[in-house]
Amino acid sequence: MLKPITLEQSLPLDHVLWDAIREGDKASLGELYERYYRLLYRYGTRLISDTDLVEDTIQDVFITIWNNRQKLAIVKNSKAYLFTILRRGIHQKSKKDEFISDIDTTPDLAYTEGKDNYEDAEYEQWLVEKLSTVLKSLPQRQMDVILLRYYENFQTSEIATIMGITEKSVRNTLYKALTHLRVHIQPLDFILFIFLVLQTLGL
């Protein structure tokens, strides 16, 4: 008996879309845009609060891809590739101080009812605000690594590609960032922070 085809199985793989884009298929570009727009917008608005700039930069990303479609290399990781271009574009368009100070570090923490003492709304709000304040105290590179690792679920090699640094630098930066957070957040709250972030990632 044939198994039913799921929606995900019926969608073309990313490499199929890239191949079609190189051949001049605008529909495939549109599908790639629809597939990654929300992820790109979420990441962009965490880098800077100017939503118009983020939207314009996302548009520029896909315009650049289309205009250079015949020169496109093989893209093995669409998300990392698109994040790299978006991050570079936002950094170039925004003033350096805006890029640093406007980063949205408010965690998207998913609280579930019945989780011991953590369902208290006031405590949750206090924790989110505290975490946001501590995250904003991190140097820019450390904050970037935290965002990409714990908010966007990228692996070390992918973060290195996006940020244009070595994997060793990523690991060292992540270690320094987590050490800073551990020092400035109470042990229980730090453990809760890691647990809740991993929970939102489905890990």
ChimeraX attribute file (.defattr): number of C-alpha atoms within 10 A of each C-alpha:
attribute: neighborCount
match mode: 1-to-1
recipient: residues
	/A:1	3
	/A:2	4
	/A:3	5
	/A:4	7
	/A:5	8
	/A:6	8
	/A:7	7
	/A:8	8
	/A:9	9
	/A:10	8
	/A:11	10
	/A:12	12
	/A:13	11
	/A:14	18
	/A:15	14
	/A:16	11
	/A:17	19
	/A:18	23
	/A:19	17
	/A:20	16
	/A:21	22
	/A:22	20
	/A:23	12
	/A:24	15
	/A:25	15
	/A:26	14
	/A:27	12
	/A:28	20
	/A:29	21
	/A:30	13
	/A:31	15
	/A:32	19
	/A:33	16
	/A:34	11
	/A:35	13
	/A:36	15
	/A:37	16
	/A:38	11
	/A:39	14
	/A:40	21
	/A:41	18
	/A:42	15
	/A:43	21
	/A:44	25
	/A:45	20
	/A:46	22
	/A:47	24
	/A:48	20
	/A:49	16
	/A:50	17
	/A:51	14
	/A:52	10
	/A:53	17
	/A:54	26
	/A:55	17
	/A:56	13
	/A:57	23
	/A:58	25
	/A:59	14
	/A:60	15
	/A:61	19
	/A:62	19
	/A:63	13
	/A:64	12
	/A:65	18
	/A:66	18
	/A:67	11
	/A:68	12
	/A:69	20
	/A:70	12
	/A:71	10
	/A:72	14
	/A:73	10
	/A:74	11
	/A:75	14
	/A:76	11
	/A:77	11
	/A:78	15
	/A:79	18
	/A:80	20
	/A:81	14
	/A:82	21
	/A:83	25
	/A:84	19
	/A:85	19
	/A:86	24
	/A:87	19
	/A:88	15
	/A:89	19
	/A:90	23
	/A:91	16
	/A:92	12
	/A:93	13
	/A:94	15
	/A:95	10
	/A:96	11
	/A:97	8
	/A:98	14
	/A:99	19
	/A:100	19
	/A:101	14
	/A:102	15
	/A:103	22
	/A:104	19
	/A:105	21
	/A:106	15
	/A:107	20
	/A:108	11
	/A:109	17
	/A:110	11
	/A:111	15
	/A:112	10
	/A:113	10
	/A:114	9
	/A:115	9
	/A:116	8
	/A:117	9
	/A:118	14
	/A:119	13
	/A:120	13
	/A:121	10
	/A:122	9
	/A:123	12
	/A:124	15
	/A:125	11
	/A:126	11
	/A:127	18
	/A:128	16
	/A:129	15
	/A:130	15
	/A:131	21
	/A:132	15
	/A:133	13
	/A:134	14
	/A:135	25
	/A:136	17
	/A:137	15
	/A:138	17
	/A:139	12
	/A:140	15
	/A:141	15
	/A:142	20
	/A:143	21
	/A:144	22
	/A:145	24
	/A:146	24
	/A:147	22
	/A:148	20
	/A:149	17
	/A:150	16
	/A:151	21
	/A:152	16
	/A:153	17
	/A:154	18
	/A:155	14
	/A:156	18
	/A:157	15
	/A:158	21
	/A:159	26
	/A:160	20
	/A:161	15
	/A:162	21
	/A:163	17
	/A:164	11
	/A:165	12
	/A:166	14
	/A:167	16
	/A:168	12
	/A:169	12
	/A:170	25
	/A:171	16
	/A:172	12
	/A:173	19
	/A:174	20
	/A:175	15
	/A:176	14
	/A:177	20
	/A:178	17
	/A:179	11
	/A:180	16
	/A:181	19
	/A:182	15
	/A:183	10
	/A:184	15
	/A:185	16
	/A:186	11
	/A:187	12
	/A:188	9
	/A:189	14
	/A:190	18
	/A:191	12
	/A:192	14
	/A:193	19
	/A:194	12
	/A:195	14
	/A:196	19
	/A:197	18
	/A:198	15
	/A:199	13
	/A:200	15
	/A:201	14
	/A:202	8
	/A:203	9
